[in-house]
Amino acid sequence: MQSKQITDFTEGSIPRHLIVFSIPMFLGNLLQAIYNTVDSIWVGRFLGPNALAAVSVGFPIIFTLIALITGITMSTTILVSQYFGAKDHERMTKTVTNSIILLTILGIIVSAFGVTFRHSLLRLINTPPEIIDMASDYLAIFLAGLLGMFLYNVASAILRGLGDSRTPLRFLFYTTVLNIVLDPLLIFGLGPIPAMGVAGAALATIIAQAISAYISLRYLYIKSDLLKYKPGMFRLDGQLTSLTLKIGLPAGIQQILVSLSSLVVNSIANSFGATVIAGFGAASRLDHFAFMPAMSVGLAVSSLVGQNLGAGKTERVSEIVKWSALLAGGITSLVTLVAVIRPDILMVLFTKDDAVLAEGARYLRYVSLSYVPLALMFTVGGVIRGAGDTVATMFLTLLSLWVVRVPIARYLSSLPNLGVSGVWIAIALSPVMGLILHLIYYKTGIWKRRVIVQRPAEQES
């Protein structure tokens, strides 16, 4: 790579690496959340609660459909970081091209499936009849443009594995600004541009995603030799695809488990009506902002751990855990205070409807108590994933969501004195269990034996 942004995490200060690498990823995640959230702000404040519910209700479906792809991008980061640490340039190059081809194929398949069955999926999660047509319109356009999202994410995953979190941030900034400009134009119309309502919000997002994919891949082509043409580079490598899926499928299944549990929990909440859906949808967007710093630190941890394990420097991992827990836990504690004390000042971004405001604020008061445990779970999970042990995190997620969250949500929401508040309590409890399980597994040290490639520490000189 010719880029000056590439960083070797096997040397130097770990807290400095964590902070310098996490900040661009946090800002990137923030921008990505903003350009998704802008849709909800425009729709919720100007088209009303039903339109906001129509946009919100489709997101668990989107997350479920893209979950497997998310796992493969995570696998790409793990492989690239470990090959980078081991100085195996040839395998690193093959990983890059193979991942791009694989995600292109899968992206087309997922888009076709989602567009075809969107109406059935909306009915499956108890979408109220008054919003199902609007929600279907939004999903049809959003899902048709998933390939742009997939390609941007895999390019970002490659760069993160190489220690570069700044370049994806720069590209995402451009496309976020574009989305913010396009949203009102396509939602409300201007001159020859027709007013498209919620469908316009989806169209603005997929245009921005397509542009972010183009400029990311173009950067990799110009600034590195990772995409330089070689005979056979556009054919899938069977062995490498198998390895990518071996790591990526458990991570993808983990994301599917998260998404399916969200679908079930959303289905329970949806039965309480459109007001609850709108409040839940808006408040859960704020959730993403709240634990975004911890998520960014967790992603940074995977890259740092991957490079150090690839280089045979296992002794640096415990220091990575210590500093990442302090960083993620400290920041998230401050966010929790705001969400508990004044959740209403956050909710007014999305709606002026008093009933929706009240429901969203009630959700935040319950769920924000789980932000710190969730932040610490992200950091410990980042270590385990960085070693390539994605099967373990899959099972830990299965237990915390399907043994804790879903059954408790069903039970508590059926109690007359709790109702939908029982759902919010269940959502708050599951990260606590998840953190306990992750810590127990981390202490066993089994994950250290899952490293894919490792350069012996004694060969460093």
Secondary structure, 3 states (H helix, E strand, C coil): CCCCCCCCCCCCCHHHHHHHHHHHHHHHHHHHHHHHHHHHHHHHHHCCHHHHHHHHHCHHHHHHHHHHHHHHHHHHHHHHHHHHHCCCHHHHHHHHHHHHHHHHHHHHHHHHHHHHHHHHHHHHCCCCHHHHHHHHHHHHHHHHCHHHHHHHHHHHHHHHHCCCCHHHHHHHHHHHHHHHHHHHHHHHCECCECCCCHHHHHHHHHHHHHHHHHHHHHHHHHHCCCCCCCCCCCCCCHHHHHHHHHHHHHHHHHHHHHHHHHHHHHHHHHCCCHHHHHHHHHHHHHHHHHHHHHHHHHHHHHHHHHHHHHCCCHHHHHHHHHHHHHHHHHHHHHHHHHHHHCCHHHHCCCCCCHHHHHHHHHHHHHHHHHHHHHHHHHHHHHHHHHCCCHHHHHHHHHHHHHHHHHHHHHHHHCCCCCCCHHHHHHHHHHHHHHHHHHHHHHHHCHHHHHCCCCCCHHHCC
